[in-house]
Amino acid sequence: MRSWRRAALALLVVTATGLGGLASGGGPTLLVRALAADAWRVEFDAICAKTQDAMALPLDELRSLVARSDKLLPELEKLEPSQRKVYVKRLQGCRNLYAFVLESRQKG
């Protein structure tokens, strides 16, 4: 996870578990739900961030990215219809690119 994301996550945790979360009546349960709702997005960003460098990635990393894409797909299927359509299509594009590079490098 990038350092700015870690800092933002830490700030969210401190705010939600401190007066912000308790004053609103949400408490830690609200925090857990908020973090779980955004977990798919962090993974999505991490997977699709490497498409520009796909040809330079090691085979093991390409395999990992394809597997992670397959694992994330069911989470995206739970999204609201318009979000689901966009993110599933984008994830499939990233996955297909990695699979294509992996397959072409294994053959050649």
N, C-alpha and C positions, 0 to 999 in steps of 0.2 A: 504494500500500500504506500502511496506517495506520502511524503512528510506533511504536506498541507492537508491531506485527507485525514491523517492521523491527528493533526492538531484540531481540525474541525470536529472529528469524532470525539476527541477528549473534551472539547468545549461543550458539545451536545450532552455528553455523559454528566459533566459537572453541573450544567444548567438543569437538566432533567431530574437529577437525583438531589439537587439542592433545592432552594426555594422555588425555582421555576416549576419543577415537576410536582412537588408536594402542594404548592399553593393552588395549582390548577386541579388538584384532585386526581391526577393521573398516576403520579408516583412511578416507581420502577416498572410496573406493568406497561404503562404507556411508553416508556423508553424502549422496552424489549420489543413491543409491537412496531415502533417506528424504525428501529434498527433492522428488524427482520424484513420490513417492507422495502427497505433500500438495499438490502444485501444483494439482491439479484442485480441491481444496477451497478454496484461495485464490481461484481464478477463479470457482468456484460462488458463494462468498460475495459477491464483488464484483458479479456479475451480479444476483443476487437481492436485494441490499441496497437497490436503488432502486425496488422495487415500490410503496412508499408514495407516491413522488413521480412516478409514471409520467405522470400527466396534465400535469405541469409540465416534463417533459424536452423538449429540442429534438428535432426529427425526426431529425437526424443521429445523436444519441445513442441514440434508440430503434432506429434501423436497426442501429447498432453492437451494441447489446445482443442483438438478435435474431440477428445473425450470430455473435456470440460464443457464444450459447446453442447454435446449430447446430454450431459447431466443438467445443464441450465435450462434446456428447452421446456421441460415440464413446469418449471417455475414461471416461465413467461406465458405459458398456456393459461395460467390462473389470472392474468391481468385483465383489466377492463378491455372490451373489444377493440377500440381504436388503438390503444397502447399495444395490445397484444399483436395486432396486425403489423404495426411498424417494427417492433422489437424482434418479433419472430423472423420477419423477412430479413432484417439486418443481421441477426445472428446466423441465419442460414447462409447468407452471403459470405460472412467471415469464415464459417465452418467449411463451406465449399471451396473457398480459396485455399485454406490450409490443407484440406484433403487433396486438392488438385496438385499443389506443390509437393506434398508428401509422396503421392503416387508417381508423379513425373520424376522426382529425384530417386525414387527406389528403382524405377525402370532404367534410368540412365546412368 
